[in-house]
Amino acid sequence: MTTTGSSIISALGAGSGINFTTLANDLSAASFAGQRQAITDRNAALEARISAAASLRGMVTALAASVGNRVRAGDLSPRATLGNPALATVTFTPGLTPTGSYTLEVSQLATGQRLVMPPLGNPGDPVGEGSLTIRFGTITGSAFAEGADRPALTLNVAAGETLETLAARITSASGGAVTAQVLAGTDGAQLVLTGREGAANAFVIEAAGTGPLASLGWEPASPGAVQVPAMARDALFSFNSVAMRSASNTVTGLPEGLGLQLNAANPGQTTTLTFANDASAITRLMEDLVEALNDVVGEVNRLGNPIGGELGNDPGLRLLRSVLVRLGSEEVMPGAQPGEPKTLADLGLVLGRDGTFRLDAARLGRAQTDAPRAVAAMFTTGAFGVFGTLDRLARNATQIGDPGTLGGSITRFQRQLQSNGARLEKIAEQQESLRQRLSRSFAASERRVGASQSTLTFLRQQVDMWNAQRR
């Protein structure tokens, strides 16, 4: 920025010949250069600390996530062996590890009632005018017993309504209790009604009105032309020789948190469901865990070095280091019985004098031999055990609101960066103010120098004239 006075003087070629605009810029910049550089250096250090803390936090989070993935769906997830795998799919309650063996026999699968109505022309033809009432309950032979807790569904059908729109209304109004579809068969459009699985989800239809609508009624005592490919029924099965019934093919509430998705029936043929503890998978995980923990320890030592470490004396790093030191001795299975493992040290995790970890394979082997079920229970997705402990460690390391964690350190560093940014903006304002004052001062000085030079030139001319006259 150039002041009016200095620009005029420069244009006229007057004054001292010094570029006071450049001088003002240089002097103002030099006045604040030290402060600006100090803040820039602090910002570079803060950014390095943020990067270091985020990297370390990411290592801990990735470690917990990796163990969680292996427990949930990897080589440590519960494994079931079903003698007839086509019979059912086995599910587990998170946090529980089933053991032992069970027998299973499926007499029949749960089905939903399905009615196929007689052909009624084209899907877009008017269906007539009147009403349809659907009642829910159970059907035994040709008798229907309406459920007291299932209110009937009545649909009023207006003149001009088509079979397609009626089907959509049935599905919507019943909340999916009855799914209606219109299929174009060789003899014309047919309405297909399907109920939910379970004997208590059977239904009858009362039709009243004109046109094709009147033919959509059905009851078991007088089925008419309506086809009934399937009746509503429950799943019947035997689990460990105990007869059971389920309104759905999705069975829950079995021992040890087991669940079954029944896929086929095998009446009269019993199959066996067994579980095995994969000791080798646990050993592999402990070996991988030791390696990953040592990677974290190495990074903690590097970043926390008092000389040159980006996080030297940082409270978040100190907390993480103390947690790692206590990791092996911390009780992670508070409900363990006498003789059962309850710490990571009981699984062979050993902390050396140099702060690194190693695996005592012999101790892990003894634990797996003496208490295989208790060892397996430590590798679940529950609140306790190996994963639960590492997950808490990771969450504690990432808490933003706690100033003593890595997350809190990152937040603190970011706030300092913001404060330094505001300080740099203030310095820029102060520098610009100084530059403007110097420019105005130099412009005034330039004018005075110019005036003095003009007077001096005039006096010189007068002296020269006097000297010429005397000759």
Secondary structure, DSSP 8 states (H G I E B T S, - for coil): ---HHHHHHHHHT-SSS--HHHHHHHHHHHHHHHHHHHHHHHHHHHHHHHHHHHHHHHHHHHHHHHHHHHHHTSTTS--EEESSTTSEEEEE-TT----SEEEEEEEE--BEEEEE----S-TTSB--SEEEEEEEEEEETTEEEE-TTS--EEEEE-TT-BHHHHHHHHHHHTTTSEEEEEEEETTEEEEEEEEEESGGGEEEEEEEESGGGGGG-B-TT--TT-EEEE--B-EEEEETTEEEEESSSEE---GGGEEEEE----TT--EEEEE---HHHHHHHHHHHHHHHHHHHHHHHHHT-TTT-TTTT-HHHHHHHHHHHHTTTSB--TT--TTS--BSGGGTEEE-TTS-EEE-HHHHHHHHHH-HHHHHHTSSSSSSSHHHHHHHHHHHHH-SS-TTSHHHHHHHHHHHHHHHHHHHHHHHHHHHHHHHHHHHHHHHHHHHHHHHHHHHHHHHHHHHHHHHHH-
